[in-house]
């Protein structure tokens, strides 16, 4: 039986994702403020971290530092895995942190590349390349990732999917559904049903 559970302790910020007999792929993304440890309990997954790519077999583990671009995909037909996300403070100062922090704080806002470039006084081309170099993703991909992260939090707080879509800057629910499923491997409704929250 395919099973996916998100377990979150809101007091510590630790998140555990339990995968059982799934074949979900995760496109390139980063974890903002989290160090990740993944343990494969059945099957095999391919892991790409930065430029390094390897296969993780049953009983093996991988770790991913915060803000490091990575992707995960099945090698066997299905796999089972436990992924633990530990909060970690990002102490590195970057030249484009003003843009990064604005996106993290308000991912729902439409901020044009031209506006971002003007804010840091560089060309659009230079700003996109430098942002990707500092954060692992282009501003657009980074913003989509932050929107989905905010959507998860709003869904955990009981908001309806249609209201969440508007709140995080998507034009409609189907747009949210597409991006959410691409990034997390499940739909918003499936996420609600799979989330287990521990609150103090």
Secondary structure as UniProt FT lines:
FT   STRAND          3..9
FT   TURN            10..12
FT   STRAND          15..22
FT   STRAND          26..29
FT   TURN            32..33
FT   STRAND          34..42
FT   STRAND          44..49
FT   TURN            50..51
FT   STRAND          52..57
FT   TURN            58..59
FT   STRAND          61..64
FT   TURN            66..67
FT   STRAND          70..74
FT   STRAND          79..87
FT   TURN            95..96
FT   HELIX           97..105
FT   TURN            106..108
FT   HELIX           113..120
FT   HELIX           124..135
FT   HELIX           139..156
FT   TURN            157..158
FT   HELIX           161..167
FT   TURN            168..169
FT   HELIX           173..184
FT   HELIX           188..194
FT   STRAND          195..198
//
